């Protein structure tokens, strides 16, 4: 028979036992704790610095899986300024700048804005060239030998929009690889929904832009375009990627923006390095240069 002390202890244990409500609350607190989340559902965990390697893989594979699923094996990459707009829009910008300066004719800021608007109108024909190039590539996609070919861009406005627009107009795949930025850059509206991606890492975005490339076409642009141009030329020069044609659109712009002759004279590059790219002006010339390069190298676009 239990002693008095044992009966007292059992009585205390019964008194300390949590109620069903208390037990339920405990379980809810456990389930609601972030540590209970599955790893692939825990964004706070995935965004830790230690998980960078995992994020790099995810950034790569989400795009790769979709490109494979859509049988995109070859691409024409189009680079260029986000600021180059269609001629019609550039004319409106110029009129707005003229009106603004008329209201405050002594404003240095508005004088600079007017000058910039004039330059952008002069460069706006490149929008039409990029759009026509996208249309040509889109038309090529609709032929059996080149059905796996598609236009790919950084997915933003300007030249990228124009090239995507040309392919979109033709009913062909139009690929865009956008990037997360402090000031969010929306995708242009001429992308195939299943082929519109947003990357966190510039490195992964650049990798995908070149991984299937059969040509790299560079329209006038700023720091970003020049960064990508020099990277492509460096990768070709060092044979880190397979040879491919590089076309610089607008010889007058590029020779002013980058003094290649000076670099040769200074011994920083060799004359042979100039063979890494060609200058062209129109969409037809760009496409002809791409086709000629592949025929010369006995390679399929």
N, C-alpha and C positions, 0 to 999 in steps of 0.2 A: 504494500500500500504506500502511495506517495506521501512523503513527509509534508509538513506544513510549509516548509521553505520551498519545496518543489512546486506545491500548488500555488504559492504566491508568485513564483517566477513565471509559471505558465499563464497566470492571470495577467501579469504585466505584459507578456508577449502578445496576448490577445488584444490588450488595450493599445499597444504600439502599432499594430497591424494597420497599414494604410487602407483607406476605403477604396472602393472600386473607382470612384471619381478621381481620387488622388492618383491612383495607378494609371488611369487613362491619361491624365494630364502629364504624368512623367513620360509616358510613351510618346505623346504628341511633341513634347520638348525634344526628345531624342530624334524623332523623325524630322522635325523642323530645323535641327542643327545642320549647318552647312557640311559638316564632316560626314553626314549620312548620305549626301548626294552621290550618285554615281560619278566617277571621274569625268566622263564625257559630257555630263550635264552641269558640272560645277565651273561656271565661267570665271569665278574669282580664282580658283585653283589653276585653270588653264592659262590665265593671264599673268601668273607669277613669272618672274625672270627665269627661274629654274626650268620652266616648261617651254622655253624658247625653241628647243629642238623639235618638240612635238608640234608646236604652232607652225614652224617652217614646213614640216611634212604636210600638215593639213592645208596650208596655204597653197602648196604645190598640187596635192592630189585632188582637191575639189575641182580645180580647173582641168587637170589632166584627164580625169574620169569622164568629164562631159565632152571634151574634145574627142576622146576615143569613141565615145558612144555615138557621136555625130559623124564619125569617119572623116574627121579633118586631119589629113596627113601632111599637106603642104600649104604654106601661107605666103602671101606677099605682105610684108610689114610696111606700114606707112607711118612716118614720123613727121612732126611739124608743129608749128606754134598754135597754142590755144587762142591766140589773139587775132589770127587771120580769119576774117569773116566774109560772108558772101558779098558780092558787089552791091547789091541792093541795101543790105544792112550797113555796109561801110558808107554808102552815100548818106543814109539817114544820120549816122554818127557824125559825119562831117557837117551836115546842116545844123545839128544840135550844137556842135562845137563853135560854129560860126555865130549862132545866135547868142550863146553864152559869152563869147568874147565881145560881141556888140554891146551887151549890157554892161560889161566891165572891161573896156578896151585896154586898161593899164595893168591888168592882172597878169603877172608872169606865168602863173599856174595855168590860166586859160589860154595864154599864148602857146604854151607847150602842148596843151591838150589839142589845140587846133593843128599844130604841126604834126603831132602823132596821128591825128585823124586823117590828115592828108597822106601820110606815108602808108597807113593801113589801107586807104582806098587804092593807092598805087599797087599794093601787094595783094589786093583782094582777088585778082584774076587767078591766083594760085588755088583759091577755093574751088573755082570751076575746073581747074586742071586736076586737082585731087579727086573731085567728084567724078570726072570723066574716067580717070584711071580706075576708080572703084567699079564703075560701070563695065569697063573692059574686062577686069578680072572677074566680075560677076558673070559676064557673058561667057567667059572661058570656062567657068565652073559648070555651066549648063551644057557643055560638050562632054562626051563620054571620056576622052583621054584625060581631061583635067577636072573631073567631077569631085576630086578630093581637095581641090585648091580653093582657098578663101582669102578674103581681105581680113587683116587683123591690125588693130590700132590700140592706142592707149585708152580708147573709150571715151575721151573727153570732147570738148568743143573744138572749134576752129578747123584746122586741116584734118584732124582725126574724124570729126563729124562729117566733113565733106567726102572723105574716102568711104566711110561707112554708108553714107547716104547713097553714093553711086551704086554700091553693091545691093543695098536695100531696094533701090528703085528697080533693079533688075530681078528682084526676087531671089537673090542668092544669099548664102550665109554671110552674116556681117558680125564679126567678132570684136569685142571690146574688153580690154583689161584695165579697169579703173583702179584707182589707188586711194587708200584712206589718207586724207590730208587734214591739217588743223582747220583749214577753211574748206569745207566739204565740196568736192567736185562732183556734180551730178553727172550720170552717164548721158551721152547724147541720145536723142530719140530714134536713131536709125540703126539700132542694134537688134540682132535676133535675141528674143528673151532668154532662150536656153543657152545663149553664148555671150551673155553679159555678166562679167565677173568683177568682183572687187577684192583687191589684195591689200594685205597689211604691209608686206615687205617688198621694197623696190627690187631686191635681188631676185625674188621669185617671179615677180612681174616681168623683169627683163629676161629671165630664163625662158619663160613661156613665149615671149615675143620672138625669140630667136630659135627656139627648139625645132620648129617646123619650117623655118623661113627658107624660101627659095629666091628671095630678093629682099633687099632693104632699101627703101626709097625715102630720101630725106628732103622735105620741103623746108623753106626758110623757117627758122625758129630761134629760140633764145637758149638759156642755160641748159634746160632739160634736153632739148633737141641736140645741142652740141655735146652734152655728156654722153648721150646714146650714140651719136656719130663716132666720137673718139673711142668709145668702148668697142663698137663693132670693128672699126679699123684696127684697133689694137689686137682684138681676138683673131682677126684675119692675119695680121702681120706676124703674130706669134704662133699661128697655126693651132689655136685652141678650139676653133670651130672649122667646119668644112668650108671650102671656098663657096662664095655666093656673090652675085652681082650687087654692087652698091651704086645707087644712082642719086646724085645731088641735083635737085631741081632748082633752076635759077642760077646760072653761072655767075652773073654779075653780083648777086647777093653773097654767094659763098666766097667768092674771091675777095670781097670787101670784108666779110666777117672773119675769114681765116686767111692769113697771108701764107699760102703754101710755098710760094717762090722764096719768101724770106726764110722759111724754115729749111728749105733745101740749101739756100746760100749759106746759112749758118751751120749747116751740117747736122741739123737735128733730125731730119728725115732724108732719105735718099730719093733720087729721081724715080727709081723703080717703084717707090711707094705710091706714086701718083697713078700707077696702074691698078690700084685697089678700087678705084671708083671712076665714074664717068659723069659728065655734066649733060643734062638734057633740059628741055624747056616745055614740051607738050606731052599730053598723056600718050599720044600715039608714039612719040619718040621714046618715052620711058618704057612702054610695053615692048617696042621693037628691040630696045637695048637688052631687056631681060630675056626675050626669046633668043636673040642672037648669042648672048653669053651661054645659054644652056645648049644651044646647037653646037657652038664652038667647043664646049667642054663635054659634049656627048652625054648630057644629063637631061633627065625629064624635069619639067617644071613641077 
